[in-house]
Amino acid sequence: MDYTASQGGFRQRRLQPKMRLRNTPVDGPGGSQLFEDTSATPPGSHSGFSNQQGPQAAGSPPQSILSDPMSNLAMAYGTSLASQGREIMDKNLNHFIPISKLKYYFAVDTLYVGKKLGLLVFPYMHENWEVNYQQDTPVAPRFDVNAPDLYIPAMGFITYILVAGLALGTQNRFSPELLGVQASSTLVWLIMEVLAVLLSLYLVTVNTDLTTIDLLAFSGYKYVGMIIGVVAGLLFGRLAYYLSLLWCCVAIFVFTIRTLRLKLLSESAAEGRLVRGTRNQLRMYLTMTIAAAQPIFMYWFTYHLVR
């Protein structure tokens, strides 16, 4: 019992210093306090919480920039400059190639493509070559087989490049570089042909409604005959190539003559008799030259593909 009491007293004596550490500050030498008492300091005034206002302060400069009238004026001025530059570029581009009219030249369907291909290969039985108009506007190609289009020339150019690659492969001469040269040279010659026709029309002073895209379409129709000739040569030999290419050359010659004759001679009725006779001869010579150039290009671009 005495030991237990003494043990409890020992425990009582050891707990009193701990209570005194909690409730009374411990002074260092000279009575000065070792640690600063921060229990009564407001939370907002402590230095550790001084950065709580940072996000609010950091958010104010962007808001002031956005609300600045000078920045808004600069953004509006830049937008107006961009729109003006786009309008100038579209205007200059439409001066040479009317981009807004490209949709008309691709307004085709399956029935039109079939009839047009038949007209390019068998133009002899076709009688009416005039383009139909509706309120001074030519109707879409899918409603008129005589209307020019860009779908057949574009697909013909791509198909010709693929057939040329196949022909080079059968001769063990295929390479990506050679195929690229074939495609680029064909495209360059097509552009040069169109530019030469435009220059000829300017020198002869022909008033016509032919546009650059019309000339591009008429010059691109020859790819159909080129494809037929190369495929016939690959399947049946060189003799079949010459026969099929000869047929397609005569067909494209007749097609070009009958198509461009109406376009180039449409303005001659309003001129005098002497002027009309002289210019009619020049226009006929120009039409014959354009038509005769098509078979030459057809043979030049295909003879090396069939051996």
Secondary structure, 3 states (H helix, E strand, C coil): CHHHHHHHHHHHHHHHHHHHHHHCCCECHHHCECCCCCCCCCHHHCHHHHHHHHHHHHHHHHHHHHCCHHHHHHHHHHHHHHHHHHHHHHHHHHHHCCHHHHHHHCCCCHHHHHHHHHHHHCCCCCCCCCCCECCCCECCHHHCCCCCCCHHHHHHHHHHHHHHHHHHHHCCCCCHHHHHHHHHHHHHHHHHHHHHHHHHHHHHCCCCCCCHHHHHHHHHCHHHHHHHHHHHHHHHCHHHHHHHHHHHHHHHHHHHHHHHHHHHCCCHHHCCHHHHHHHHHHHHHHHHHHHHHHHHHHHHCCHHHCC
